[in-house]
Amino acid sequence: MKHSRSRRSAASEFAETTRANCLGMRVSRLHRMVGRTYDRALQPLGLSVPQVEILSELVTAGGPVRPTALAATLLLERSTLSRNLTLLRDKGWVAPADSSPTGRMMAVAITDSGRAAFADARRAWQGAQDRMTEALGPSAREILDGWVVGLVDAQDQGTQHSPPRPTAK
């Protein structure tokens, strides 16, 4: 019984500590709230924030990009990227530029209809961007960029200041 009370006390203490101090929980909540704003704006166009991010990188790359490079640049899990690339491919917005005999996309490129869908998302994205800028303040982007750079530096032990940009294959 004493052991159970001690565990209950330790669990309560830890719960209070995490609720009061956990950066991960705060970032997760922020992510959900901000993401929800953008996703609601983009949903009528059949897009999500990760998909807009993928299309943006493909437009910027100017040619086919290997999914591994895209995942590294966007700091996405490969399964998340794969799921979104499949959805984008099914809509005709991206196409394999090179594939394996098993059908796995070895390189992917944005299609003309993907460019059109991306361009059509601008107004919805801008509305969400304006709402978030108003809610978080005009310096929010610079603050978040600083955090990302700091974390990349910490993870890469200072050898890289930002995620690598994908380049055309």
Stockholm file with secondary structure:
# STOCKHOLM 1.0

chainA/1-169         MKHSRSRRSAASEFAETTRANCLGMRVSRLHRMVGRTYDRALQPLGLSVPQVEILSELVTAGGPVRPTALAATLLLERSTLSRNLTLLRDKGWVAPADSSPTGRMMAVAITDSGRAAFADARRAWQGAQDRMTEALGPSAREILDGWVVGLVDAQDQGTQHSPPRPTAK
#=GR chainA/1-169 SS CHHHHHHHHHHHHHHHHHHHHCHHHHHHHHHHHHHHHHHHHHGGGTCCHHHHHHHHHHHHHCSCBCHHHHHHHHTCCHHHHHHHHHHHHHTTSEEEEEECTTCCEEEEEECHHHHHHHHHTHHHHHHHHHHHHHHHCTTHHHHHHHHHHHHHHHHTTTSCSSCCCCCCC
#=GC SS_cons         CHHHHHHHHHHHHHHHHHHHHCHHHHHHHHHHHHHHHHHHHHGGGTCCHHHHHHHHHHHHHCSCBCHHHHHHHHTCCHHHHHHHHHHHHHTTSEEEEEECTTCCEEEEEECHHHHHHHHHTHHHHHHHHHHHHHHHCTTHHHHHHHHHHHHHHHHTTTSCSSCCCCCCC
//
